[in-house]
Amino acid sequence: MSEKNNKRVDDIQQFSRRQFLKNASLLMGGAAVSSIALTTACSSSSDTTTPNTKTTTIPNNTTNTTSTSATNITTATTLPPAEGFVYETPTEQPPKMEIPGCTTFTATDRKYIIEHMWIKMVAENIVAVGITEKMSELMSLIYTMDLPNVGKILQKGGMFGYSTAGKMNVEFVSPVSGEVLQQNLAIYTDLEMMINADPYVKGWLVTIQLTKPEEWDELLTPQEYTDLNAKVTG
């Protein structure tokens, strides 16, 4: 094989999953959504009317909570202190809004990144992190999940973890900078039931102590994430 062809093979092998998702238009909304997205997470219906998204659900472990509309994340005026905090899996589903033209939903009590990961503030400068319902649909049945160990220091935009699944293998992107405090070991008992079937509740992956709290303000609101992933027709 020529040197030129060898270089081409190396370039293909080094092509990251994140770049694949971007180039395949799975990280974008509107007309750019690829046929893969249309068959796995979006319907063929032309009805893209945004459903009623008014919510009053109080987020887990918070008090004095107010909710306005789906364009703003449900915020809490009081959060548990970080010291000694242990995140426990919620017992109720969060409020959700449908992604127009799709079969998947966005939980409205947390924030997002374009790479289909959610971030929920659960204590002072502590967040729980997981994959979105749309990512779960795009991946299909998840076979393995490799998560960062407790104590690992993450940098925003760096590698967060890796998963193999029925339709694609994905290298996850860390949505924030911080230290991993907990890993949800329960997901390994049944990845399908814990993540594929319930990505917003039982399927949380880790909790992270933020080292750069200002990054919270840079995350996508539920409405922004929904708009980016809505299927536009006509």
BAFI-3210 file (N, C-alpha, C; in Angstrom, 3 decimals, decimal comma, padded with zeros to 6 digits):
// residues 234
n [1|2|3|4|5|6|7|8|9|10|11|12|13|14|15|16|17|18|19|20|21|22|23|24|25|26|27|28|29|30|31|32|33|34|35|36|37|38|39|40|41|42|43|44|45|46|47|48|49|50|51|52|53|54|55|56|57|58|59|60|61|62|63|64|65|66|67|68|69|70|71|72|73|74|75|76|77|78|79|80|81|82|83|84|85|86|87|88|89|90|91|92|93|94|95|96|97|98|99|100|101|102|103|104|105|106|107|108|109|110|111|112|113|114|115|116|117|118|119|120|121|122|123|124|125|126|127|128|129|130|131|132|133|134|135|136|137|138|139|140|141|142|143|144|145|146|147|148|149|150|151|152|153|154|155|156|157|158|159|160|161|162|163|164|165|166|167|168|169|170|171|172|173|174|175|176|177|178|179|180|181|182|183|184|185|186|187|188|189|190|191|192|193|194|195|196|197|198|199|200|201|202|203|204|205|206|207|208|209|210|211|212|213|214|215|216|217|218|219|220|221|222|223|224|225|226|227|228|229|230|231|232|233|234]
n.u [000,853|000,537|002,292|000,613|-001,940|-001,762|-001,678|-004,221|-005,830|-004,996|-005,971|-008,704|-009,092|-008,519|-010,584|-012,817|-015,612|-017,181|-016,764|-017,821|-020,541|-021,140|-020,597|-022,413|-024,688|-026,145|-025,990|-027,299|-030,151|-033,280|-033,359|-031,025|-030,909|-030,039|-030,757|-030,462|-031,150|-033,801|-035,001|-034,604|-035,097|-036,866|-040,066|-041,914|-043,847|-045,419|-046,236|-045,166|-045,801|-045,219|-045,677|-047,792|-045,880|-045,822|-044,805|-044,783|-043,346|-041,297|-037,809|-035,621|-034,483|-034,608|-035,787|-038,266|-038,892|-039,283|-041,141|-041,289|-041,477|-040,914|-038,722|-036,908|-034,726|-035,923|-035,456|-033,854|-034,039|-032,837|-030,379|-029,069|-026,232|-022,854|-021,019|-020,636|-022,692|-024,723|-025,867|-029,041|-030,952|-033,747|-037,287|-039,377|-040,518|-039,130|-040,501|-041,364|-040,757|-041,908|-039,837|-040,296|-041,630|-040,334|-039,860|-038,904|-038,140|-037,447|-036,177|-037,238|-036,061|-033,354|-030,085|-028,282|-025,875|-024,802|-023,942|-025,720|-026,001|-027,178|-027,295|-027,749|-028,325|-027,764|-026,894|-025,032|-022,987|-022,690|-023,317|-025,457|-024,993|-025,925|-026,992|-029,070|-032,530|-032,788|-030,179|-030,012|-031,899|-030,695|-028,393|-029,430|-029,797|-027,790|-024,666|-022,202|-020,708|-018,397|-017,195|-015,867|-013,681|-014,315|-013,047|-011,597|-010,386|-012,068|-012,146|-013,917|-015,265|-013,460|-012,675|-015,229|-016,338|-017,043|-019,038|-020,478|-022,853|-025,954|-026,382|-024,384|-021,096|-020,054|-018,101|-018,203|-018,574|-017,242|-019,386|-018,845|-016,277|-014,583|-014,534|-015,080|-017,527|-019,352|-020,233|-022,695|-023,234|-025,336|-026,335|-025,012|-026,198|-028,273|-028,107|-029,880|-032,442|-031,860|-030,608|-031,302|-034,114|-034,745|-033,339|-033,296|-033,701|-033,207|-031,013|-028,843|-025,370|-022,891|-021,913|-020,674|-018,366|-018,270|-015,578|-015,407|-017,775|-018,977|-019,337|-021,790|-023,620|-023,140|-024,294|-026,852|-030,288|-033,361|-035,212|-033,555|-032,007|-034,033|-034,991|-032,744|-032,748|-035,154|-037,240|-037,533|-039,945|-041,219]
n.v [-001,196|002,268|005,169|007,348|006,161|004,787|006,900|007,887|005,820|005,897|008,401|007,962|006,065|007,578|009,249|010,877|009,875|011,976|013,881|012,452|012,397|015,099|015,614|013,901|015,184|014,735|016,242|018,509|020,603|021,061|021,192|019,867|017,459|014,073|011,077|008,910|009,888|010,485|007,997|006,790|008,454|010,425|011,153|010,618|012,386|015,456|017,197|019,590|020,998|022,677|021,177|021,735|022,906|023,658|023,441|022,286|020,769|019,916|019,912|017,135|016,921|019,702|022,929|025,588|026,103|027,424|027,605|028,618|028,661|026,391|027,424|028,238|026,788|024,868|026,344|026,395|027,990|027,153|024,801|021,582|021,505|021,033|019,563|016,362|015,452|013,058|011,772|010,526|008,277|009,655|009,177|009,828|010,740|013,407|016,650|016,952|017,893|017,510|016,790|018,488|016,835|014,509|011,394|011,529|013,014|016,006|016,569|019,050|020,057|020,498|021,111|021,151|019,816|020,153|017,723|015,777|015,261|015,475|017,763|018,143|020,261|019,328|019,805|022,274|023,512|020,952|018,524|016,166|013,877|012,683|010,775|011,928|011,281|011,260|010,620|008,053|006,760|007,077|005,552|003,050|-000,266|-000,446|-001,866|-001,850|000,268|002,678|004,494|007,493|007,144|007,539|010,481|011,237|013,926|016,044|017,808|020,354|019,529|017,532|013,968|011,971|009,474|006,161|004,223|001,223|000,217|-000,857|000,537|002,442|003,265|005,345|008,111|009,886|013,345|015,485|017,571|019,598|021,061|019,438|017,382|013,918|012,633|010,583|007,417|005,852|002,850|001,138|001,038|-000,925|-003,304|-003,708|-002,447|-001,833|-001,492|000,455|002,640|002,853|002,609|004,480|007,129|009,676|009,417|006,803|006,269|008,005|008,904|009,840|011,918|015,216|017,450|020,800|022,646|024,920|026,842|028,775|027,695|026,550|028,465|028,504|026,354|024,639|025,585|023,756|024,396|025,406|023,151|021,458|022,894|022,787|020,149|019,615|018,358|019,779|020,326|020,579]
n.w [000,000|-000,811|000,526|000,631|000,704|003,110|004,939|004,584|005,619|008,305|009,021|008,849|010,872|013,081|013,220|015,183|017,291|018,088|016,068|013,977|014,667|014,442|011,687|010,558|011,026|013,338|015,544|015,093|014,488|012,661|009,052|008,637|009,912|009,838|007,836|009,501|012,014|011,508|011,255|013,666|015,869|015,189|013,860|010,780|010,454|009,513|011,339|013,394|015,591|018,591|021,684|024,627|027,263|029,874|033,223|036,636|038,285|041,046|041,253|042,141|045,504|046,096|047,200|047,567|044,856|041,580|038,546|035,200|032,171|029,405|028,161|029,969|032,323|035,066|038,095|041,313|044,443|046,695|047,424|048,345|050,572|049,409|050,896|052,102|050,520|048,886|045,962|045,240|043,331|041,733|042,355|040,778|037,494|035,507|034,492|031,031|027,586|024,278|021,471|018,589|015,759|016,326|018,132|020,615|023,864|025,821|028,989|031,246|033,535|033,682|032,145|028,953|026,514|023,111|022,236|023,041|025,868|029,218|032,037|035,380|038,100|041,339|043,898|045,785|043,426|042,410|040,004|038,334|035,668|032,436|029,498|026,810|025,945|023,205|022,337|023,373|021,763|019,262|019,557|020,044|021,401|024,236|024,820|026,264|028,789|029,559|032,123|033,748|036,555|040,113|041,532|039,335|037,377|035,291|032,175|030,560|027,444|027,021|026,817|028,120|028,526|027,202|024,987|023,713|021,316|019,706|017,233|016,945|018,150|020,784|021,764|024,594|025,468|027,918|029,674|031,456|033,607|036,254|039,290|039,499|041,572|042,201|040,810|038,931|039,714|039,545|036,970|035,612|036,161|034,421|031,526|029,442|030,652|032,557|031,267|028,400|028,653|030,589|030,579|031,800|034,518|036,150|034,639|035,124|035,028|036,317|039,146|039,444|040,873|040,405|039,086|037,736|038,084|036,509|034,026|033,963|033,110|030,437|029,263|027,305|027,368|028,102|026,049|024,040|023,409|022,501|020,263|018,603|017,874|016,700|014,113|011,014|008,581|005,222]
ca.u [000,000|001,354|002,339|-000,580|-003,081|-001,562|-002,076|-005,677|-006,367|-004,744|-006,892|-010,036|-009,102|-008,457|-011,785|-013,504|-017,061|-017,812|-016,746|-018,779|-021,884|-021,327|-020,649|-023,631|-025,771|-026,935|-025,897|-027,913|-031,589|-033,745|-033,264|-029,754|-031,016|-029,756|-031,741|-030,335|-031,959|-035,210|-035,516|-034,430|-035,555|-037,822|-041,118|-042,045|-045,004|-045,125|-046,744|-044,062|-046,320|-044,649|-046,747|-047,839|-044,732|-045,867|-044,532|-044,693|-042,669|-040,156|-036,660|-035,209|-033,616|-034,603|-036,946|-038,541|-038,660|-040,209|-041,082|-041,973|-041,821|-039,907|-037,546|-035,972|-034,602|-036,515|-034,369|-034,136|-033,385|-032,101|-029,845|-028,341|-024,803|-022,032|-020,303|-021,331|-023,849|-024,761|-027,016|-029,873|-031,787|-035,118|-038,349|-040,392|-040,057|-039,113|-041,366|-040,731|-041,367|-041,644|-039,048|-041,207|-041,314|-039,571|-040,532|-038,161|-038,500|-036,426|-036,547|-037,136|-035,510|-031,892|-029,500|-027,794|-024,884|-025,233|-023,570|-026,778|-025,837|-027,881|-026,583|-028,734|-027,764|-028,391|-026,417|-024,223|-021,883|-022,620|-024,279|-025,576|-024,824|-026,367|-027,256|-030,456|-033,394|-032,494|-028,945|-030,342|-032,576|-029,728|-027,467|-030,188|-029,468|-026,437|-024,018|-021,206|-020,568|-017,137|-017,340|-014,694|-013,651|-014,453|-011,797|-011,012|-010,599|-012,531|-012,106|-015,011|-014,912|-012,588|-013,351|-015,974|-016,558|-017,202|-020,095|-020,777|-024,297|-026,440|-026,306|-023,123|-020,297|-019,963|-017,172|-018,923|-017,842|-017,533|-020,107|-018,331|-015,004|-014,771|-014,091|-016,137|-017,819|-020,067|-020,516|-023,926|-022,922|-026,580|-026,627|-024,362|-027,052|-029,101|-027,934|-031,073|-033,504|-031,434|-030,265|-032,170|-035,521|-034,971|-032,098|-033,356|-033,844|-032,348|-029,834|-027,773|-024,076|-021,981|-022,064|-019,419|-018,183|-017,801|-014,411|-015,653|-019,241|-019,461|-019,664|-023,225|-024,345|-022,845|-025,017|-028,105|-031,549|-034,180|-035,804|-032,499|-031,676|-035,167|-035,011|-031,629|-033,000|-036,476|-037,268|-038,261|-040,445|-041,845]
ca.v [000,000|003,468|006,030|008,189|005,368|004,529|008,104|007,998|004,852|006,417|009,520|007,403|005,408|008,579|010,074|010,712|009,699|013,293|014,503|011,712|012,863|016,430|015,530|013,183|016,112|014,274|017,227|019,724|020,525|021,561|020,400|019,146|016,164|013,021|010,002|008,052|010,496|010,421|006,653|006,276|009,339|011,392|010,558|011,172|013,279|016,856|017,992|020,013|021,938|022,498|020,867|022,501|022,476|024,263|022,451|022,775|019,735|020,368|019,035|016,309|017,504|021,150|023,570|026,937|026,013|028,135|027,182|029,593|028,033|025,437|028,108|028,414|025,620|024,990|026,718|026,273|029,017|026,468|023,502|020,967|021,832|020,032|018,734|015,147|015,171|011,825|011,813|009,336|008,233|010,119|008,177|010,315|011,247|014,869|017,218|016,800|018,502|016,725|017,399|018,513|015,968|013,349|010,540|011,664|014,143|016,738|016,879|020,506|020,469|020,413|021,734|020,210|020,209|019,745|016,323|014,916|014,913|016,385|018,151|018,605|020,753|018,563|020,373|023,459|023,243|019,531|018,173|014,799|013,906|011,483|010,976|012,290|010,266|011,191|009,864|006,653|006,256|007,032|004,454|001,808|-001,060|-000,213|-003,105|-001,579|001,663|002,925|005,801|007,931|006,701|008,537|011,188|011,691|015,336|016,208|019,122|020,561|019,239|016,375|012,678|011,693|008,042|005,487|003,222|000,475|000,023|-001,544|001,295|003,184|003,398|006,788|008,691|010,985|014,583|016,033|018,841|020,586|020,743|019,135|016,101|012,902|012,282|009,310|006,694|005,093|001,444|000,397|000,893|-002,122|-004,476|-003,875|-001,200|-001,556|-000,983|001,627|003,785|002,939|002,773|005,560|007,907|010,901|009,143|005,702|006,185|008,980|008,232|010,257|013,276|015,960|018,703|021,786|023,478|026,182|026,991|029,659|026,905|026,256|029,464|028,297|025,174|024,879|025,420|022,712|024,870|025,503|021,798|020,974|023,583|022,310|018,782|019,487|018,044|020,783|019,781|021,528]
ca.w [000,000|-000,906|001,712|000,606|001,158|004,537|005,680|004,524|006,569|009,647|009,252|009,079|012,166|014,129|013,129|016,469|017,282|018,206|014,756|013,156|014,991|013,878|010,241|010,176|011,342|014,464|016,605|014,597|014,296|011,386|007,840|008,590|010,578|008,862|007,717|010,679|013,067|011,147|011,408|015,016|016,934|014,670|013,053|009,434|010,453|009,232|012,446|014,246|016,567|019,917|022,634|025,857|028,060|031,201|034,255|038,006|039,052|041,828|041,042|043,263|046,529|046,088|047,811|047,079|043,422|040,715|037,156|034,364|030,901|028,966|027,638|031,069|033,171|036,383|038,995|042,731|045,241|047,743|047,065|049,455|050,593|048,743|051,854|052,514|049,671|048,104|045,062|045,206|042,137|041,975|042,246|039,854|036,212|035,424|033,447|029,720|026,413|023,079|020,402|017,441|014,640|016,793|019,109|021,866|024,722|026,568|030,371|031,373|034,824|033,598|030,967|027,939|025,521|021,780|022,050|023,590|027,272|030,124|033,245|036,353|039,360|042,414|045,158|045,511|042,505|042,089|038,962|037,842|034,214|031,734|028,074|026,553|025,337|021,776|022,168|023,629|020,569|018,173|019,808|020,171|022,584|024,730|025,243|027,301|029,177|030,254|032,759|034,510|037,949|041,167|041,761|038,076|037,050|033,916|031,561|029,622|026,062|026,949|026,782|029,341|028,635|025,916|025,018|022,491|021,220|018,526|015,990|016,875|019,356|021,020|022,724|025,213|025,736|029,237|029,515|032,409|034,257|037,665|039,830|039,592|042,959|042,253|039,580|039,114|039,482|039,319|035,538|035,081|036,381|033,224|030,772|028,651|031,502|033,324|030,417|027,226|029,016|031,558|030,589|032,604|035,954|036,584|033,792|035,357|034,932|037,390|039,670|039,284|041,617|039,437|039,399|037,040|038,129|035,452|032,837|034,013|032,324|029,014|028,797|026,595|028,086|027,474|024,800|023,032|022,973|021,733|018,977|017,798|017,447|016,096|012,687|010,258|007,312|004,319]
c.u [000,889|001,306|001,098|-001,787|-002,984|-002,017|-003,578|-006,331|-006,187|-005,705|-008,287|-010,125|-009,124|-009,678|-012,647|-015,001|-017,770|-017,873|-017,717|-020,191|-022,154|-021,491|-021,889|-024,875|-026,637|-026,882|-026,609|-029,409|-031,965|-033,520|-031,992|-029,820|-030,888|-030,843|-031,653|-031,219|-033,436|-035,792|-035,413|-035,008|-036,563|-038,836|-041,146|-043,198|-044,578|-045,609|-045,607|-044,512|-045,741|-045,756|-046,720|-046,759|-044,712|-045,692|-044,478|-043,966|-041,460|-038,998|-036,301|-034,259|-033,536|-035,857|-037,099|-038,319|-039,720|-040,032|-041,871|-042,412|-040,686|-038,661|-036,515|-035,922|-035,287|-035,405|-034,806|-033,372|-032,561|-031,665|-029,142|-026,877|-023,994|-021,381|-021,155|-022,496|-023,674|-026,026|-027,738|-030,792|-033,208|-036,134|-039,435|-039,741|-040,063|-040,151|-040,628|-041,480|-040,968|-040,762|-039,896|-040,722|-040,571|-040,390|-039,874|-038,498|-037,280|-036,936|-036,282|-036,552|-033,984|-031,392|-028,822|-026,558|-025,319|-024,912|-024,511|-026,478|-026,570|-027,063|-027,587|-028,038|-028,495|-027,952|-025,559|-023,002|-021,641|-023,705|-024,290|-025,561|-025,307|-026,536|-028,741|-031,230|-033,102|-031,215|-029,195|-031,000|-031,594|-028,774|-028,148|-029,691|-028,002|-025,865|-023,034|-021,156|-019,287|-017,180|-016,076|-014,800|-013,854|-013,075|-011,147|-011,367|-010,938|-012,374|-013,238|-014,530|-013,994|-013,376|-013,970|-016,127|-016,788|-018,269|-020,200|-022,267|-024,667|-026,241|-025,037|-022,411|-020,001|-018,910|-017,855|-017,999|-018,228|-018,204|-019,581|-016,955|-015,259|-014,256|-015,270|-016,302|-018,459|-020,175|-021,750|-023,696|-024,172|-026,856|-026,066|-025,171|-027,922|-029,061|-029,177|-032,163|-033,117|-031,174|-031,201|-033,612|-035,776|-033,746|-032,115|-033,430|-032,868|-031,022|-028,773|-026,438|-023,136|-022,464|-020,683|-019,441|-017,564|-016,566|-014,511|-017,168|-019,795|-019,830|-021,143|-024,017|-024,132|-023,612|-026,324|-029,299|-032,336|-034,773|-034,761|-032,126|-032,794|-035,201|-033,918|-031,908|-034,357|-036,343|-038,132|-038,684|-041,021|-040,854]
c.v [001,247|004,273|006,906|007,435|005,033|005,696|008,241|007,044|005,342|007,528|009,010|006,777|006,407|009,492|009,856|010,535|011,033|013,966|013,796|012,209|014,220|016,355|014,815|013,988|015,647|015,251|018,511|019,522|020,930|020,605|019,575|017,782|015,046|011,964|009,054|008,589|010,344|009,041|006,142|007,159|010,358|010,685|011,194|012,142|014,707|017,770|018,330|021,034|021,651|022,266|021,791|022,005|023,117|023,195|023,102|021,774|020,299|019,411|018,282|017,060|019,022|021,672|024,961|027,027|026,783|027,633|028,178|028,947|027,127|026,119|028,333|027,152|025,893|025,237|026,608|027,344|028,405|025,102|022,895|021,391|020,697|019,067|017,545|014,760|013,856|011,851|010,475|009,399|008,677|008,990|008,588|010,811|012,773|015,367|017,175|017,583|017,679|017,498|017,359|017,647|014,712|012,538|010,644|012,961|014,753|016,980|018,360|020,984|020,419|021,118|020,685|020,739|019,623|018,282|015,353|014,391|015,943|016,593|018,753|019,041|020,079|019,008|021,576|023,068|021,754|019,211|016,666|014,884|012,596|011,768|011,254|011,126|010,136|010,398|008,375|006,017|006,110|005,855|003,102|001,048|-000,875|-001,516|-002,883|-000,084|001,809|004,350|006,196|007,512|007,859|009,151|011,707|013,152|015,457|017,648|019,233|020,342|018,054|015,085|012,374|010,193|007,465|004,402|002,521|000,159|-000,576|-000,798|002,125|003,123|004,875|007,119|009,923|012,157|015,111|017,399|019,966|020,144|020,449|017,769|015,144|012,485|010,917|008,718|005,835|003,620|000,621|000,175|-000,407|-003,391|-004,763|-002,569|-000,833|-000,920|000,312|002,846|003,899|003,253|003,973|006,471|009,122|010,657|008,052|005,671|007,252|008,246|008,554|011,574|013,918|017,213|019,709|022,529|024,831|026,392|027,872|028,902|026,533|027,199|029,286|027,116|025,549|024,720|024,288|023,146|024,954|024,115|021,227|021,589|023,076|020,927|018,562|019,198|019,071|020,173|020,895|022,479]
c.w [000,000|000,380|001,787|001,123|002,625|005,375|005,697|005,521|007,985|009,986|009,562|010,456|013,304|014,143|014,363|016,297|017,350|016,850|013,828|013,391|014,375|012,358|009,746|010,482|012,492|015,614|016,219|014,431|012,888|010,235|007,780|009,240|009,552|008,836|008,889|011,793|012,772|011,405|012,836|016,098|016,476|013,790|011,686|009,336|010,178|010,334|013,398|015,272|017,937|020,924|023,829|026,801|029,434|032,265|035,620|038,903|039,779|041,621|042,315|044,190|046,472|046,759|047,242|045,572|042,653|039,304|036,324|033,066|030,498|028,425|028,719|031,901|034,500|037,385|040,446|043,488|046,365|047,264|048,267|049,430|049,982|049,720|052,304|051,631|048,904|047,254|045,062|043,990|042,458|041,793|041,257|038,561|036,206|034,432|032,118|028,647|025,195|022,119|019,141|016,283|015,031|017,790|020,476|022,575|025,404|027,980|030,607|032,703|034,864|032,355|030,091|027,217|024,190|021,496|022,763|024,995|028,117|031,392|034,206|037,643|040,515|043,807|044,793|044,689|042,266|041,064|038,731|036,319|033,615|030,254|027,882|025,943|023,848|021,521|022,383|022,408|019,407|018,326|019,728|021,406|022,986|025,280|026,386|027,588|030,000|030,800|033,516|035,966|038,911|041,440|040,493|037,832|035,572|033,455|030,551|028,194|025,900|026,935|028,136|029,578|027,254|026,044|023,669|022,489|019,877|017,217|015,850|018,206|019,544|022,071|023,304|025,515|027,111|029,092|030,401|032,912|035,728|038,053|039,958|041,050|043,105|040,855|039,840|038,751|039,173|037,837|034,980|035,331|035,170|032,439|029,976|029,495|032,201|032,451|029,218|027,599|029,914|031,682|031,508|034,111|036,387|035,830|034,011|035,458|036,089|037,985|039,647|040,141|040,656|039,942|038,708|036,969|037,020|034,181|032,801|033,114|030,823|028,426|028,111|027,524|027,426|026,134|023,696|022,507|022,102|020,350|018,042|017,207|016,813|014,590|011,968|008,931|006,467|003,691]
res [m|s|e|k|n|n|k|r|v|d|d|i|q|q|f|s|r|r|q|f|l|k|n|a|s|l|l|m|g|g|a|a|v|s|s|i|a|l|t|t|a|c|s|s|s|s|d|t|t|t|p|n|t|k|t|t|t|i|p|n|n|t|t|n|t|t|s|t|s|a|t|n|i|t|t|a|t|t|l|p|p|a|e|g|f|v|y|e|t|p|t|e|q|p|p|k|m|e|i|p|g|c|t|t|f|t|a|t|d|r|k|y|i|i|e|h|m|w|i|k|m|v|a|e|n|i|v|a|v|g|i|t|e|k|m|s|e|l|m|s|l|i|y|t|m|d|l|p|n|v|g|k|i|l|q|k|g|g|m|f|g|y|s|t|a|g|k|m|n|v|e|f|v|s|p|v|s|g|e|v|l|q|q|n|l|a|i|y|t|d|l|e|m|m|i|n|a|d|p|y|v|k|g|w|l|v|t|i|q|l|t|k|p|e|e|w|d|e|l|l|t|p|q|e|y|t|d|l|n|a|k|v|t|g]
***
